[in-house]
Amino acid sequence: MVGFVSLQGGYFVLFFDSFFIQVFVDYLIK
């Protein structure tokens, strides 16, 4: 479970397991 986010750099890279990415996406849309 490793995640890296760099919107400031202009790119968005995620490495998560299926559960964690669901939680992360749910967090983003709220």
PyMOL commands that set and color helices and strands:
alter all, ss='L'
color gray80, all
select helices_A, chain A and resi 18-28
alter helices_A, ss='H'
color red, helices_A
select strands_A, chain A and resi 2-6+11-15
alter strands_A, ss='S'
color yellow, strands_A
deselect
rebuild
show_as cartoon
